[in-house]
Amino acid sequence: MAADVRVVFLGGLGEIGRNCAAIEVDGRIMLIDCGLMFPDDDMAGVDLVLPDFTWLRDNAHRVEGVVATHGHEDHIGAIGFLLEEMPLTIIGSPLTIGLARNRIEERRMLKQATFIEVNDNDRIKVGPFDLEFFPVTHSVPHGFATAFHTPQGVILHSGDFKLDMTPVDGRLTDLAGIGHLAKDDGIRLFLCDSTNAEEAGFSASETSIGQSIHDLFQSRNGRRIIVACFASHIHRVQQIADAAIANDRIVATLGRSMNKNVNLARQMGLLRIPDTHLRSIEDVGEIPPEKLCVISTGSQGEPMSALARMSSGDNRWLNIRENDCVILSSHPIPGNESSVSRVIDGLLRRGAEVVHSGIANVHATGHAKAEELKVLHSIVQPEWFVPVHGEFRHMTEHARLAARMGTLPERILICQDGDSVVLDDDGLHRGDSVPAEYVYVDGSVGDLDHSVLAERRTLGTEGFVSAVITLSINGQRATLVGLPEIVSRGWVDGDEGDQLRKEATEAVREAVESALSDGQRTRQQLERVARRTLGRFVNHRTRLRPMIVPVVLGAHEGAEDDQPEGRSRR
């Protein structure tokens, strides 16, 4: 009777990003990725969203490390944050390790990290974990599908992948190796990327984008060209650089992550740009516009990115001007559409031509579409299947697809963040849930409460109204000093606003004086009276619900269960 194996899902099931799962073998824990998510528009002021580390923190003594399937932020971007909680061994390809190391170094957590580099088809042991790595094509080089050889059979995790038959670097998804594993050992449990499960057909090859970019460069001779793409998309950067050099242009990179990744990829021999055609962004003023190609970050409209600053005229290195051509060689991640639209509008207002994936063939997805998923399912033929990585609708469609490809419906489980499954001699069963809330990062502040975001949304849409109340205390007697002061922002203005503030002042005055005469004198009691009175007035007169902020000065700090007047407190 073999020992049970447990899989815990900490993120990435029901959203795009924040990918993180854990496999438990013999009491030890190995993570599969530890990524972040970029905030939606309703997450006011939030910079990043992390997985919930509560369960990992409680089990830190059992955590062996993390398998980093590839170098995208939604898979490795939270490792540096987790290293603040515990030391980790990070396992991945040399490029993935390099990209992760850069992010970890930014958080000054390198001393907490140990790195193990693995190459295509390596098989290694780390503690009780027997790991095998199969190359897959994706939009960042050197991604892996990972096989966990466990007491309950093979668990195969696809990583993010596509079936690109003509990849830029010639490194194909190892369908033969995966097929050999499936035939000899069999796949007990399959965890597979669901991002494009709703998309029919096959994804376009990355090399098809190279020709489109080359054609754009040729047709825009005499104009300065700026191309924005993901900094980790080394193959895309290579094709942009190839098109620039073929059209006798100098390449300059813009954005911290772009500069770091290009330098890393060149050092590793993964990116070929001759020194003669690569210049610092500081030198662009010396290069004629028709001889320049700038490769920039910011294709997702990130507020502080190089491209966003260009669109607002706030980039220290580059000012957009008439006749510039800006190519967005990407597609908006779900949730980023409005940010990308704002950047495009800003660029157009400054006179640039903007070419994006909606009007030209300048981007190819890195995720398998439906027909590619069918191919992989036909090879893997798993006993059990759990779709991962995607919104709930993507995973639901992937489950339907798996059933069509022969996996029994009763052996397909759709899970969500916080779920766990247990693989034992009898099959796959749902296990106990673990905490898996969103953890918000605002600047250097982590783990913001949901109530903070609710308050920010209220402030941003309805404004606030404050009542400042000053009291005079004489022994056990408290009296109101002057009138309450009503201060508001984003609520009402003009003559009508002045009249409403006068009426609000009178309403709060009457309520506070009544409360004082009833013996209420603590700060908590009077703030409650002011909040209730002012909130009722504001909502009744304007049908708005701004944040109500009462401020009471000079009141007793005692608890709400103060003794009545005439009785001493001990």
C-alpha positions in Angstrom: 0.0 0.0 0.0 1.7 3.2 -1.2 1.8 6.4 0.7 -0.7 9.1 -0.2 0.3 12.2 -2.2 -1.4 15.5 -1.8 -1.6 18.5 -4.2 -2.6 21.9 -2.7 -3.6 24.8 -5.0 -2.6 28.2 -3.7 -3.2 30.3 -6.7 -3.8 30.5 -10.5 -7.1 28.5 -10.5 -9.8 31.0 -11.3 -7.6 34.0 -12.3 -4.8 34.8 -14.7 -1.6 34.9 -12.7 -0.6 34.2 -9.1 0.2 30.6 -10.1 1.3 28.5 -7.2 0.7 24.8 -6.2 2.3 22.4 -3.8 2.9 18.7 -3.9 3.4 16.8 -0.6 5.4 13.6 -0.6 6.5 11.8 2.6 5.7 14.8 4.7 7.8 17.2 2.6 6.4 20.0 0.3 7.6 21.1 -3.1 6.1 24.1 -4.8 5.3 24.3 -8.5 5.9 28.0 -9.2 5.2 31.0 -7.0 3.9 33.8 -9.1 2.2 37.2 -8.8 -0.8 38.8 -10.4 -1.2 42.4 -11.6 -4.1 44.3 -10.1 -7.5 44.8 -11.7 -8.9 48.3 -12.1 -10.9 48.0 -8.9 -7.9 47.3 -6.7 -7.2 51.0 -6.0 -3.5 51.7 -5.3 -2.4 48.1 -5.3 0.8 47.3 -7.1 0.9 43.5 -7.0 -1.3 40.6 -5.8 0.5 37.6 -4.2 -0.6 34.1 -3.2 -1.6 33.6 0.4 1.4 32.2 2.2 -0.5 31.3 5.5 -0.4 27.6 4.9 3.2 27.6 3.7 4.2 29.8 6.7 2.6 27.3 9.1 4.5 24.4 7.4 7.8 26.2 6.6 9.8 23.5 8.3 8.5 21.0 5.7 9.0 23.2 2.5 11.8 21.7 0.4 11.8 24.3 -2.4 10.1 25.5 -5.6 10.2 24.2 -9.2 10.1 27.3 -11.4 8.6 26.0 -14.7 9.6 29.2 -16.6 10.6 32.8 -16.2 7.3 34.8 -16.3 6.3 37.0 -13.4 3.1 35.2 -12.9 5.1 32.1 -12.1 8.3 33.4 -10.4 7.5 36.9 -9.4 6.4 36.1 -5.8 9.4 33.9 -4.9 11.3 36.9 -3.5 8.4 37.6 -1.2 8.2 34.0 0.0 11.9 34.1 0.7 11.2 36.7 3.4 9.3 34.0 5.2 11.6 31.0 4.7 14.7 29.8 2.9 14.1 28.0 -0.4 15.8 25.9 -3.0 14.8 27.1 -6.5 15.0 24.6 -9.3 14.7 25.7 -13.0 16.5 26.1 -16.3 19.5 28.4 -16.4 17.5 31.3 -17.9 14.6 30.8 -15.5 17.0 30.9 -12.6 18.7 34.0 -14.0 15.4 35.8 -14.3 14.3 34.7 -10.9 17.6 35.7 -9.4 17.2 39.3 -10.7 13.9 39.6 -9.0 15.1 38.0 -5.8 18.1 40.4 -5.7 15.8 43.4 -6.0 14.2 42.2 -2.8 17.6 41.6 -1.2 16.7 38.0 -0.5 19.6 36.2 -2.3 21.0 35.0 1.0 17.8 33.0 1.6 18.0 31.2 -1.8 19.8 28.2 -3.1 19.7 27.5 -6.8 19.7 24.2 -8.8 20.0 24.5 -12.6 18.5 21.8 -14.7 18.6 21.2 -18.5 16.3 19.5 -20.9 15.3 15.9 -20.0 17.3 16.0 -16.7 16.0 13.8 -13.9 17.1 14.7 -10.4 16.2 14.0 -6.8 15.6 16.7 -4.2 14.7 15.2 -0.8 11.9 12.7 -1.5 11.0 14.3 -4.8 12.0 12.6 -8.0 11.7 15.2 -10.8 12.0 14.9 -14.6 12.0 17.9 -16.9 10.6 18.0 -20.5 11.2 21.0 -22.8 8.2 22.9 -23.9 7.8 25.9 -26.2 6.3 29.1 -24.7 6.8 32.9 -25.1 9.9 32.8 -22.8 12.7 30.4 -23.7 13.6 27.2 -21.7 10.2 26.4 -20.1 9.6 22.9 -18.7 6.8 20.4 -18.2 7.7 18.6 -15.0 7.0 15.0 -14.1 6.9 14.1 -10.4 7.6 10.4 -9.9 5.7 9.8 -6.6 4.7 6.7 -4.6 1.3 7.1 -6.2 2.6 7.2 -9.8 3.6 10.1 -12.1 2.1 13.5 -11.7 2.7 15.6 -14.8 2.5 19.4 -14.8 2.5 20.9 -18.2 3.7 24.3 -17.3 2.7 27.1 -19.7 3.2 25.7 -23.2 2.2 25.7 -26.9 3.0 23.3 -29.8 5.2 25.6 -32.0 6.6 23.4 -34.8 8.9 26.2 -35.9 10.2 27.9 -32.8 12.8 30.7 -33.0 15.4 28.6 -31.2 14.5 25.3 -32.7 13.6 23.8 -29.2 10.4 21.8 -29.6 8.0 20.7 -27.0 9.2 17.1 -26.3 6.1 15.2 -27.2 8.2 12.1 -27.8 9.6 12.1 -24.3 6.2 12.8 -22.7 4.7 10.0 -24.8 7.4 7.6 -23.8 6.7 8.5 -20.1 3.0 8.0 -20.6 3.4 4.6 -22.3 6.0 3.2 -19.9 4.9 4.5 -16.5 1.5 6.0 -17.3 0.3 9.4 -16.0 -1.7 9.0 -12.8 -2.6 12.7 -12.6 -2.3 15.4 -15.2 -2.3 19.1 -14.4 -2.4 21.2 -17.5 -2.5 24.9 -18.6 -6.0 26.1 -19.5 -5.4 29.7 -20.6 -6.5 29.2 -24.2 -8.9 26.3 -23.8 -11.7 28.3 -25.3 -9.7 29.3 -28.4 -10.3 27.0 -31.4 -7.6 25.7 -33.6 -3.8 26.0 -33.3 -1.7 28.9 -32.1 0.4 30.7 -34.6 4.2 30.0 -34.6 6.4 32.7 -33.1 8.4 32.9 -36.3 5.3 34.1 -38.2 5.5 37.3 -36.1 9.1 37.9 -37.2 8.1 38.4 -40.9 5.2 40.8 -39.9 7.6 42.9 -37.9 10.1 42.9 -40.7 7.4 44.1 -43.1 6.4 46.9 -40.8 10.0 48.1 -40.5 10.4 48.1 -44.3 7.3 50.1 -44.9 8.2 52.7 -42.4 11.7 53.7 -43.6 12.7 57.2 -42.5 10.7 57.1 -39.3 11.7 56.4 -35.7 10.3 53.0 -34.5 9.6 52.1 -30.9 8.5 48.5 -30.1 7.0 47.4 -26.8 6.9 43.8 -25.7 7.4 41.7 -22.6 10.9 41.9 -21.3 11.1 38.2 -20.8 10.0 37.4 -24.4 13.6 36.9 -25.6 12.5 35.3 -28.9 10.3 38.4 -29.7 13.2 40.7 -28.8 15.5 38.7 -31.1 13.0 39.0 -34.0 12.6 42.7 -33.4 16.4 43.2 -33.3 16.8 41.1 -36.5 14.2 43.3 -38.3 16.0 46.5 -37.1 19.4 45.3 -38.1 18.2 44.1 -41.5 16.9 47.6 -42.1 20.1 49.3 -41.0 18.9 50.5 -37.6 20.6 50.7 -34.2 18.8 49.0 -31.3 18.5 50.6 -27.9 16.6 49.1 -25.0 14.4 51.0 -22.6 13.1 49.9 -19.1 15.0 48.4 -16.2 13.7 44.8 -16.8 14.3 45.0 -20.5 17.9 46.1 -20.0 18.5 43.4 -17.4 16.9 40.6 -19.4 18.7 41.5 -22.7 22.0 41.6 -20.9 21.3 38.2 -19.3 20.2 36.6 -22.5 23.2 37.9 -24.4 25.6 36.6 -21.8 23.9 33.2 -22.0 24.1 33.1 -25.8 20.3 33.1 -26.1 20.1 36.5 -27.7 22.3 37.6 -30.6 22.6 41.3 -31.1 26.1 42.5 -32.3 27.8 45.2 -30.2 27.9 47.3 -33.4 24.1 47.5 -33.5 23.4 48.0 -29.8 23.6 51.3 -28.0 22.6 52.7 -24.6 19.3 54.6 -24.3 21.4 57.6 -23.2 22.9 57.8 -26.7 19.6 57.9 -28.7 19.9 61.7 -29.2 23.0 61.1 -31.3 21.2 58.6 -33.6 19.1 59.8 -36.6 15.4 58.9 -36.1 15.4 56.8 -39.3 18.3 54.8 -38.0 16.9 54.0 -34.5 14.8 51.2 -33.0 13.9 51.3 -29.3 12.7 48.1 -27.7 10.8 49.1 -24.6 8.8 47.7 -21.6 5.2 48.7 -20.9 3.2 46.7 -23.4 0.6 46.1 -20.7 0.1 49.7 -19.9 1.7 49.5 -16.5 1.4 53.0 -15.0 5.1 53.6 -14.3 6.5 51.7 -17.3 8.6 53.3 -20.0 5.9 53.3 -22.6 3.3 54.7 -20.2 5.6 57.6 -19.4 6.2 58.2 -23.1 2.4 58.4 -23.6 2.1 61.0 -20.9 5.2 63.0 -22.0 7.1 62.1 -18.8 9.9 59.8 -20.1 13.3 61.2 -19.3 14.9 59.5 -22.4 12.4 59.7 -25.1 9.7 62.1 -26.2 7.1 60.9 -28.6 6.7 63.2 -31.6 4.9 63.4 -34.9 5.8 60.6 -37.4 7.0 58.1 -34.7 5.7 54.6 -35.1 5.0 52.7 -31.9 4.4 48.9 -32.2 2.8 47.1 -29.3 4.0 43.5 -29.9 1.7 41.9 -27.3 -1.9 41.3 -26.4 -3.5 42.8 -23.2 -3.6 40.4 -20.3 -7.3 40.1 -19.1 -7.8 43.0 -16.7 -5.2 45.3 -18.4 -7.3 46.3 -21.4 -8.2 49.7 -20.1 -4.6 50.5 -19.1 -3.4 49.6 -22.6 -6.2 51.7 -24.2 -5.1 54.7 -22.1 -1.5 54.3 -23.3 -2.6 54.0 -26.9 -4.7 57.1 -26.6 -1.9 59.0 -25.1 0.5 58.0 -27.9 -2.0 58.9 -30.6 -2.6 62.4 -29.0 1.1 63.0 -29.3 1.1 62.3 -33.0 2.5 58.8 -33.1 1.2 56.0 -35.3 0.3 53.0 -33.1 0.3 49.4 -34.4 -1.1 46.8 -32.1 -2.5 43.2 -32.3 -6.0 44.4 -33.1 -4.9 45.8 -36.5 -1.7 43.8 -37.4 -0.1 40.4 -36.9 2.4 41.6 -34.3 1.7 39.0 -31.5 1.4 35.3 -31.2 0.1 33.7 -28.0 2.4 31.5 -25.9 -0.4 29.2 -24.7 -1.8 26.1 -26.4 -5.2 26.5 -28.1 -7.9 23.8 -28.1 -6.4 21.6 -30.9 -3.0 21.7 -29.3 -4.5 20.7 -25.9 -6.2 17.8 -27.7 -2.9 16.6 -29.1 -1.3 16.6 -25.6 -4.2 14.8 -24.0 -4.1 12.2 -26.7 -0.5 11.5 -25.8 -0.7 11.8 -22.0 -4.0 9.8 -21.6 -4.1 10.5 -17.9 -6.0 8.4 -15.3 -7.0 11.6 -13.5 -7.1 15.2 -14.7 -7.2 18.7 -13.0 -7.2 21.7 -15.3 -5.0 24.6 -13.9 -3.9 28.1 -14.9 -6.8 30.1 -16.0 -10.1 31.8 -15.2 -12.9 29.4 -14.1 -14.5 29.4 -17.6 -11.1 28.4 -19.1 -10.8 25.4 -16.7 -14.4 24.4 -17.3 -13.9 24.3 -21.0 -10.7 22.4 -20.6 -12.5 19.8 -18.5 -15.0 19.3 -21.3 -12.2 19.0 -23.8 -10.5 16.3 -21.6 -13.7 14.3 -21.5 -14.0 14.5 -25.3 -10.4 13.1 -25.5 -11.3 10.1 -23.4 -10.7 10.9 -19.8 -13.7 9.7 -17.8 -15.8 12.6 -16.6 -15.9 11.3 -13.0 -12.0 11.4 -13.1 -11.9 15.1 -13.9 -11.9 17.5 -10.9 -12.3 21.3 -11.3 -10.6 22.9 -8.4 -10.2 26.5 -7.1 -7.6 28.4 -5.1 -7.4 26.9 -1.6 -8.6 23.4 -2.7 -6.4 20.3 -2.2 -6.6 16.8 -3.7 -5.3 13.5 -2.4 -4.0 10.8 -4.6 -4.1 7.3 -3.0 -4.5 3.7 -3.9 -8.2 4.2 -4.6 -7.8 7.3 -6.8 -8.1 11.0 -6.5 -10.2 12.6 -3.7 -10.8 16.2 -2.5 -8.9 17.0 0.6 -9.0 19.8 3.2 -9.0 23.4 2.1 -6.2 25.9 3.0 -6.2 29.7 3.1 -5.8 31.2 -0.4 -7.0 34.8 -0.2 -5.5 37.6 -2.3 -2.5 39.3 -0.6 -2.2 42.9 -1.8 1.1 44.7 -2.1 1.0 48.5 -2.1 4.6 49.9 -2.4 6.5 48.3 0.4 3.3 47.4 2.4 2.1 43.8 2.1 -1.0 42.0 3.2 -3.5 44.9 2.9 -6.9 44.2 4.3 -9.9 44.0 2.0 -11.5 46.8 4.0 -8.7 49.1 2.9 -9.5 48.5 -0.7 -13.2 49.0 -0.1 -12.4 52.4 1.6 -10.2 53.4 -1.4 -13.0 52.5 -3.9 -15.5 54.6 -1.9 -13.0 57.6 -1.7 -12.4 57.3 -5.4 -16.0 57.2 -6.5 -18.1 59.0 -3.8 -15.5 61.1 -1.9 -15.6 61.7 1.8 -17.4 64.0 4.4 -15.9 64.7 7.8 -17.4 66.2 10.9 -14.8 67.7 13.3 -16.3 68.1 16.8 -14.5 69.9 19.6 -15.5 69.4 23.3 -14.7 71.1 26.5 -14.2 68.8 29.5 -14.9 69.9 33.1 -14.7 67.0 35.4 -17.5 64.6 34.4 -19.2 67.3 32.3 -18.6 67.8 28.6 -19.9 70.6 26.4 -19.6 71.4 22.7 -17.2 74.2 21.8 -18.5 76.1 18.8 -20.2 74.4 15.9 -19.1 71.1 14.3 -17.0 71.7 11.2 -18.0 69.9 8.1 -15.2 69.2 5.6 -15.7 67.3 2.3 -13.9 66.3 -0.8 -15.5 64.9 -3.9 -19.0 65.2 -2.5 -20.7 68.6 -3.4 -19.5 72.1 -4.2 -20.8 75.5 -5.1 -23.7 77.4 -3.5 -25.6 74.2 -3.1 -22.7 72.6 -1.3 -22.4 75.5 1.1 -26.1 75.2 2.0 -25.9 71.4 2.5 -22.8 71.8 4.7 -24.7 74.3 6.9 -27.6 71.9 7.3 -25.3 69.1 8.0 -23.6 71.2 10.7 -26.9 71.8 12.4 -27.9 68.2 12.2 -24.6 67.0 13.8 -24.8 69.7 16.5 -28.2 68.7 17.6 -27.3 65.0 17.7 -24.1 65.6 19.7 -25.7 67.9 22.2 -28.5 65.4 22.7 -25.9 62.6 23.3 -24.0 64.7 25.8 -27.1 65.5 27.7 -27.8 61.7 27.9 -24.4 61.2 29.5 -22.4 60.0 26.5 -19.0 61.5 26.6 -16.4 59.0 25.3 -14.8 59.4 21.9 -16.2 56.1 20.6 -19.8 57.0 21.6 -19.7 60.5 20.1 -18.0 59.4 16.9 -20.8 56.8 16.5 -23.4 59.4 17.0 -21.8 61.8 14.5 -21.2 59.1 11.9 -24.8 57.8 12.0 -26.3 61.3 11.9 -24.0 62.7 9.2 -24.3 59.5 7.1 -28.1 59.5 7.3 -28.2 63.2 6.3 -25.9 62.9 3.4 -27.6 59.8 2.0 -31.1 61.3 2.4 -30.3 64.7 0.8 -27.9 63.6 -2.0 -28.5 59.8 -2.5 -24.7 59.4 -2.3 -22.7 57.2 0.0 -19.3 59.0 0.6 -17.0 57.9 3.4 -18.1 59.4 6.7 -15.1 60.4 8.9 -16.1 61.7 12.4 -13.3 63.4 14.4 -13.9 64.2 18.1 -11.4 66.4 19.9 -11.2 66.7 23.7 -13.4 63.7 24.6 -12.7 61.1 27.2 -10.7 58.1 25.9 -12.6 55.7 28.2 -14.3 52.5 27.0 -17.9 52.5 25.9 -19.1 50.9 29.1 -18.0 53.9 31.2 -19.6 54.0 34.7 -22.5 56.5 35.0 -21.9 59.9 36.5 -21.4 60.0 40.2 -19.7 56.6 40.4 -15.9 56.3 40.6 -13.9 54.0 38.3 -11.2 51.8 39.8 
